[in-house]
Amino acid sequence: MTAKHFVLAAGGTGGHMVPAAALAAELIQRGHYVALVSDERGVRFPGLFEGIQTHILPAGRLTGGPIGYLKAARAMLNGRAMAIELYKSFRPDAVIGFGGYPALPALLGAFNQGIPTAVHEQNAVLGRVNRLVAGKVDAIATSYAEVARLAPKLQAKTHLVGNPVRDAVLALRSKPYPLLEEDGIFRVLVTGGSQGASVLSQVVPDGLSMLPVAFRRRLQVTHQARIEDIEACRAKYAELSIAADLATYLPDMPEQLAWAHLVIARAGASTLAELTCAGRPAILVPLPSATDDHQTANAREMTQAGGGRTIDQRHFTPVELAKQMQKLGLDPEALQNAAGRARACGRPDAVRDLANLVESLADPLGDMPIGKPQPVKAAFA
């Protein structure tokens, strides 16, 4: 295939930006040219799009009642006009949206110019922007085999590819689950995503303190906490004599995953993709305020497969955490089986399959394979 031009459009959060960056790297490696469209946060996201052409387009949010809708519509129209001007010079062969309102003007501009389009959905619930454009794009790429808010009539153009992860996490897939001896160190990783989670800092130390003494003495905890919670959380671990390292940010997350026997985490799309690619069992506490409760939906596949357990935040108490920890942690063989079941949910070829899909849009008459089609269950609910 000759070199093509691709525009990737994504909202400025890590959940949108990480898969977009993975696709950008893959396309560039294949000899193509890539430009990013995002918001102020996205174009400044550290370490993801260095050396790649970036553009900021205005994009309002559909909130705030009639006045807010009018302001959003005006911003979207301005953004669409700017996207059309960009396309006159960059001349994209396809435009790919990753969700978030900053992706919408780029897709609207592509519709106006007749440019092939696709969207990638990271969550198990189709996001608001992707729902708005799903009927008009040429292809929908999903991360889960079952996707809520996806209209059944769109199944014919829907492709299950998975959610791309960083190479350093993907490399963990070829490494064995860390050896766990009955009287050896038991390593626990606690993470609430890039910003931490206060509920984990409030509940986890007390929950671990309720474990049997012999088990508790084996613990080695790495805990990512919010800056406003970290000192109180550190003091609690010290008071309970639980060995713990705390940080507000974990830049070495692949290394942390490499040695973790168990992860306690939120259920964001990137977190689930990394857990399943690496094959790490987890106790998942979905964020209750997530749009359309998509984190609960994200956790369902791994939990049903036996790769972890989900605890609704309303029931996430020290007692419940201790109970689930003992079920998973006191039997090394059961824990290793859970790791294998988590790994079986992983989709390590996600970035390859997504790149094949967008290349097929740019060269519809070519012979570029897009991978074996896999069914996606649509559920518009």
C-alpha positions as CSV (number, residue, x, y, z in Angstrom):
1,M,0.0,0.0,0.0
2,T,1.3,3.5,-0.8
3,A,1.6,6.0,1.9
4,K,-1.7,7.4,3.1
5,H,-2.7,10.4,5.3
6,F,-4.8,9.7,8.4
7,V,-6.4,12.2,10.9
8,L,-7.0,10.8,14.4
9,A,-9.5,12.8,16.5
10,A,-9.7,12.2,20.2
11,G,-10.9,13.8,23.5
12,G,-8.2,14.9,25.8
13,T,-8.4,12.1,28.4
14,G,-6.1,9.1,28.7
15,G,-8.8,6.7,27.8
16,H,-9.2,8.3,24.4
17,M,-5.6,9.4,23.8
18,V,-3.7,6.2,24.6
19,P,-5.4,4.0,21.9
20,A,-5.1,6.9,19.5
21,A,-1.4,7.1,20.2
22,A,-1.0,3.4,19.7
23,L,-2.7,3.5,16.4
24,A,-0.6,6.6,15.3
25,A,2.6,4.7,16.1
26,E,1.5,1.6,14.2
27,L,0.4,3.7,11.1
28,I,3.7,5.6,11.1
29,Q,5.6,2.4,11.3
30,R,3.7,1.2,8.2
31,G,4.9,4.3,6.3
32,H,1.8,6.5,6.6
33,Y,1.4,10.1,7.7
34,V,-0.7,11.0,10.8
35,A,-2.2,14.2,12.3
36,L,-3.9,14.5,15.6
37,V,-7.0,16.6,16.4
38,S,-7.9,17.2,20.0
39,D,-8.3,19.9,22.7
40,E,-5.8,21.8,24.8
41,R,-5.4,18.8,27.1
42,G,-4.9,16.3,24.4
43,V,-2.2,18.0,22.4
44,R,-0.2,18.5,25.6
45,F,-0.6,14.9,26.8
46,P,2.9,13.9,27.9
47,G,4.9,11.4,25.8
48,L,2.2,10.2,23.4
49,F,2.2,12.3,20.2
50,E,5.7,13.8,20.2
51,G,6.8,14.7,16.6
52,I,3.2,14.3,15.3
53,Q,1.3,17.2,13.7
54,T,-1.3,18.4,16.1
55,H,-4.4,20.7,15.8
56,I,-6.8,22.1,18.3
57,L,-10.4,22.5,17.1
58,P,-13.2,24.2,19.1
59,A,-15.8,21.7,20.4
60,G,-18.6,22.6,22.8
61,R,-20.2,20.1,25.2
62,L,-23.9,19.4,24.9
63,T,-24.8,20.5,28.4
64,G,-26.3,23.5,30.1
65,G,-29.8,23.6,28.7
66,P,-30.8,25.6,25.6
67,I,-28.2,28.3,26.0
68,G,-25.5,25.7,26.5
69,Y,-26.7,23.8,23.4
70,L,-26.5,26.9,21.3
71,K,-23.0,27.7,22.4
72,A,-22.0,24.1,21.8
73,A,-23.5,24.1,18.3
74,R,-21.7,27.3,17.4
75,A,-18.4,25.9,18.6
76,M,-19.0,22.6,16.7
77,L,-19.7,24.6,13.5
78,N,-16.6,26.6,13.9
79,G,-14.6,23.4,14.5
80,R,-16.1,21.8,11.5
81,A,-15.1,24.8,9.3
82,M,-11.5,24.6,10.7
83,A,-11.4,20.8,10.0
84,I,-12.5,21.4,6.4
85,E,-9.6,23.9,6.0
86,L,-7.2,21.5,7.5
87,Y,-8.3,18.7,5.1
88,K,-7.6,21.0,2.1
89,S,-3.9,21.0,3.0
90,F,-3.4,17.6,4.8
91,R,-5.8,15.7,2.5
92,P,-6.6,12.8,4.7
93,D,-7.6,9.4,3.2
94,A,-9.6,8.6,6.4
95,V,-10.5,10.3,9.7
96,I,-10.7,8.1,12.8
97,G,-12.6,9.3,15.9
98,F,-11.8,7.9,19.4
99,G,-14.7,9.6,21.3
100,G,-14.9,12.7,23.3
101,Y,-16.4,16.0,22.1
102,P,-13.2,17.2,20.5
103,A,-13.5,14.3,18.0
104,L,-16.9,15.5,16.7
105,P,-15.8,18.6,14.6
106,A,-13.2,16.5,12.8
107,L,-15.8,13.8,11.9
108,L,-18.4,16.4,10.8
109,G,-15.8,18.0,8.5
110,A,-15.0,14.5,7.1
111,F,-18.7,13.9,6.4
112,N,-18.9,17.2,4.6
113,Q,-15.9,16.4,2.4
114,G,-16.9,12.8,1.7
115,I,-13.8,11.4,3.5
116,P,-14.0,7.8,4.8
117,T,-14.5,7.6,8.6
118,A,-14.4,5.2,11.5
119,V,-14.8,5.4,15.2
120,H,-13.1,3.3,17.9
121,E,-15.1,2.7,21.1
122,Q,-13.0,1.8,24.2
123,N,-15.8,1.0,26.5
124,A,-18.5,-1.6,26.7
125,V,-21.1,1.1,26.2
126,L,-21.0,3.2,23.1
127,G,-20.1,6.8,24.1
128,R,-22.2,9.8,23.4
129,V,-20.2,11.3,20.5
130,N,-19.8,7.8,18.9
131,R,-23.5,7.3,19.2
132,L,-24.1,10.6,17.5
133,V,-22.1,9.7,14.5
134,A,-22.4,5.9,14.4
135,G,-25.0,5.9,11.7
136,K,-22.9,8.0,9.3
137,V,-19.3,6.5,9.8
138,D,-18.1,3.8,7.5
139,A,-16.9,1.5,10.3
140,I,-17.2,1.0,14.0
141,A,-14.4,-0.6,15.9
142,T,-15.2,-2.0,19.4
143,S,-13.1,-3.2,22.3
144,Y,-15.8,-5.7,23.6
145,A,-17.8,-8.5,22.1
146,E,-21.0,-7.0,23.7
147,V,-21.6,-3.3,23.4
148,A,-24.6,-1.5,24.9
149,R,-26.1,1.6,23.1
150,L,-25.1,0.1,19.8
151,A,-28.1,-0.2,17.4
152,P,-28.5,-3.7,16.0
153,K,-28.8,-2.3,12.5
154,L,-25.2,-1.1,12.7
155,Q,-23.7,-4.6,13.3
156,A,-22.8,-5.1,9.6
157,K,-20.1,-2.4,9.8
158,T,-19.0,-3.2,13.4
159,H,-15.7,-4.9,14.0
160,L,-14.3,-6.3,17.2
161,V,-10.6,-5.3,17.5
162,G,-10.0,-4.7,21.2
163,N,-8.4,-1.7,22.9
164,P,-4.7,-1.0,22.0
165,V,-2.2,-0.9,24.9
166,R,1.4,0.2,25.2
167,D,4.1,-2.1,23.9
168,A,5.6,-2.3,27.4
169,V,2.3,-3.8,28.7
170,L,1.9,-6.0,25.7
171,A,5.4,-7.5,26.4
172,L,4.1,-8.8,29.7
173,R,1.9,-11.2,27.9
174,S,4.9,-13.4,27.0
175,K,6.1,-13.5,30.6
176,P,4.8,-15.9,33.2
177,Y,2.6,-14.9,36.1
178,P,4.9,-14.0,39.0
179,L,5.7,-17.0,41.2
180,L,3.6,-17.1,44.4
181,E,4.7,-19.4,47.2
182,E,2.4,-20.1,50.1
183,D,4.6,-18.3,52.5
184,G,6.1,-15.8,50.1
185,I,5.6,-12.1,49.5
186,F,2.1,-11.2,48.1
187,R,2.2,-8.1,46.0
188,V,-0.8,-5.9,45.6
189,L,-1.2,-3.0,43.2
190,V,-3.9,-0.4,44.0
191,T,-4.7,2.1,41.3
192,G,-7.6,4.4,40.6
193,G,-6.4,5.5,37.2
194,S,-4.3,8.5,36.3
195,Q,-5.9,10.6,39.1
196,G,-6.2,7.9,41.8
197,A,-9.5,7.2,43.6
198,S,-10.3,8.4,47.1
199,V,-12.6,5.5,47.9
200,L,-9.7,3.1,47.4
201,S,-7.5,5.1,49.9
202,Q,-10.3,5.1,52.4
203,V,-11.2,1.4,52.2
204,V,-8.2,-0.7,51.1
205,P,-5.9,-0.2,54.2
206,D,-8.7,-1.2,56.6
207,G,-9.7,-4.1,54.4
208,L,-6.2,-5.4,54.3
209,S,-5.9,-5.1,58.0
210,M,-8.8,-7.6,58.4
211,L,-6.9,-10.4,56.7
212,P,-5.5,-13.2,58.7
213,V,-2.2,-12.2,60.4
214,A,-0.1,-14.6,58.5
215,F,-1.5,-13.4,55.2
216,R,-1.3,-9.7,56.2
217,R,2.4,-10.0,57.1
218,R,3.2,-11.2,53.5
219,L,1.7,-8.2,51.9
220,Q,3.7,-5.7,49.8
221,V,1.4,-2.9,48.6
222,T,2.0,-0.3,45.9
223,H,-0.8,2.3,46.1
224,Q,-1.6,5.2,43.8
225,A,-3.5,7.8,45.7
226,R,-4.8,11.3,45.1
227,I,-2.6,14.1,46.4
228,E,-5.2,15.1,49.0
229,D,-5.4,11.5,50.3
230,I,-1.9,10.3,50.2
231,E,-0.6,11.4,53.6
232,A,-3.6,10.1,55.5
233,C,-3.4,6.8,53.5
234,R,0.3,6.4,54.2
235,A,-0.3,7.0,57.9
236,K,-3.0,4.4,58.0
237,Y,-0.8,1.7,56.4
238,A,1.9,2.6,59.0
239,E,-0.5,2.4,61.8
240,L,-1.6,-1.1,60.6
241,S,2.0,-2.3,60.1
242,I,1.3,-3.1,56.4
243,A,4.3,-2.6,54.1
244,A,3.2,-0.1,51.5
245,D,4.8,2.3,48.9
246,L,2.5,5.3,47.9
247,A,2.7,7.7,45.0
248,T,0.3,10.1,43.3
249,Y,1.4,8.9,39.9
250,L,3.0,5.6,38.7
251,P,5.1,6.3,35.6
252,D,6.3,2.7,35.6
253,M,2.9,1.1,35.4
254,P,4.1,-1.8,33.2
255,E,6.8,-2.6,35.7
256,Q,4.2,-2.5,38.5
257,L,1.9,-4.8,36.7
258,A,4.8,-7.2,36.0
259,W,5.3,-8.1,39.6
260,A,1.7,-7.7,40.9
261,H,-0.1,-10.8,42.1
262,L,-3.4,-9.0,42.5
263,V,-4.7,-5.5,41.3
264,I,-7.4,-3.5,43.1
265,A,-8.6,-0.9,40.6
266,R,-11.3,1.1,38.9
267,A,-12.7,-0.4,35.7
268,G,-11.7,2.1,33.1
269,A,-11.2,0.9,29.6
270,S,-7.4,1.3,29.5
271,T,-7.1,-0.4,32.9
272,L,-9.1,-3.4,31.7
273,A,-7.2,-3.7,28.5
274,E,-3.9,-3.7,30.4
275,L,-5.0,-6.2,33.0
276,T,-6.3,-8.6,30.4
277,C,-3.3,-8.3,28.1
278,A,-0.9,-8.8,31.0
279,G,-3.0,-11.5,32.6
280,R,-3.4,-10.1,36.1
281,P,-6.4,-10.9,38.3
282,A,-8.2,-8.0,39.9
283,I,-10.8,-6.7,42.3
284,L,-12.6,-4.0,40.4
285,V,-14.6,-1.1,41.8
286,P,-16.4,0.7,39.0
287,L,-16.7,4.4,39.2
288,P,-20.4,4.9,39.9
289,S,-20.6,8.4,38.2
290,A,-19.1,7.1,34.9
291,T,-21.4,8.0,32.0
292,D,-24.0,5.3,31.3
293,D,-22.3,3.3,34.1
294,H,-19.8,2.1,31.5
295,Q,-17.2,0.9,34.0
296,T,-19.6,-1.7,35.4
297,A,-20.1,-2.9,31.8
298,N,-16.4,-2.9,31.2
299,A,-15.8,-5.1,34.2
300,R,-18.4,-7.7,33.2
301,E,-16.4,-9.7,30.6
302,M,-13.4,-10.3,32.8
303,T,-15.5,-11.0,35.9
304,Q,-17.7,-13.5,34.1
305,A,-14.6,-15.2,32.7
306,G,-13.3,-15.7,36.3
307,G,-10.4,-13.3,35.9
308,G,-11.5,-11.1,38.8
309,R,-14.3,-9.9,41.0
310,T,-16.4,-6.8,40.8
311,I,-17.6,-4.9,43.9
312,D,-20.2,-2.2,43.5
313,Q,-18.9,0.9,45.3
314,R,-22.0,1.0,47.5
315,H,-20.9,-2.4,48.9
316,F,-17.1,-1.7,48.8
317,T,-16.4,-1.9,52.5
318,P,-13.3,-3.2,54.4
319,V,-15.2,-6.4,55.4
320,E,-16.2,-7.1,51.8
321,L,-12.7,-6.4,50.4
322,A,-11.2,-8.7,53.0
323,K,-13.6,-11.4,52.1
324,Q,-12.9,-11.2,48.4
325,M,-9.1,-10.9,49.0
326,Q,-9.2,-14.2,51.0
327,K,-11.2,-16.0,48.3
328,L,-8.6,-14.9,45.7
329,G,-5.4,-14.7,47.6
330,L,-5.2,-17.7,50.0
331,D,-5.1,-20.3,47.3
332,P,-2.1,-19.8,45.0
333,E,-3.4,-22.2,42.4
334,A,-6.8,-20.5,42.2
335,L,-5.1,-17.1,41.9
336,Q,-2.9,-18.4,39.0
337,N,-6.0,-19.8,37.3
338,A,-7.7,-16.4,37.7
339,A,-4.7,-14.8,36.0
340,G,-5.0,-17.2,33.1
341,R,-8.7,-16.4,32.8
342,A,-8.0,-12.7,32.8
343,R,-5.3,-13.2,30.1
344,A,-7.8,-15.1,28.0
345,C,-9.9,-11.9,27.8
346,G,-7.0,-9.9,26.3
347,R,-6.9,-8.9,22.7
348,P,-3.2,-8.4,22.0
349,D,-3.6,-7.8,18.3
350,A,-5.9,-4.8,18.8
351,V,-3.6,-2.2,17.3
352,R,-2.7,-4.4,14.3
353,D,-6.4,-5.1,13.6
354,L,-7.4,-1.5,14.1
355,A,-4.7,-0.3,11.7
356,N,-5.7,-3.0,9.1
357,L,-9.3,-1.7,9.4
358,V,-8.5,2.0,8.8
359,E,-6.1,1.1,6.0
360,S,-9.0,-0.8,4.3
361,L,-11.0,2.4,4.4
362,A,-8.2,4.4,2.8
363,D,-7.8,1.7,0.1
364,P,-11.2,0.1,-0.4
365,L,-10.3,-1.5,-3.7
366,G,-7.0,-2.9,-2.3
367,D,-6.3,-6.3,-0.9
368,M,-5.5,-5.2,2.7
369,P,-6.8,-7.7,5.1
370,I,-8.8,-6.4,8.1
371,G,-8.6,-9.6,10.1
372,K,-11.2,-12.3,10.7
373,P,-14.5,-10.7,11.4
374,Q,-15.7,-11.4,14.9
375,P,-19.4,-10.9,16.0
376,V,-20.3,-8.0,18.2
377,K,-23.5,-8.2,20.1
378,A,-25.4,-4.9,19.8
379,A,-27.7,-3.9,22.6
380,F,-29.5,-0.5,22.2
381,A,-30.5,-0.1,25.8
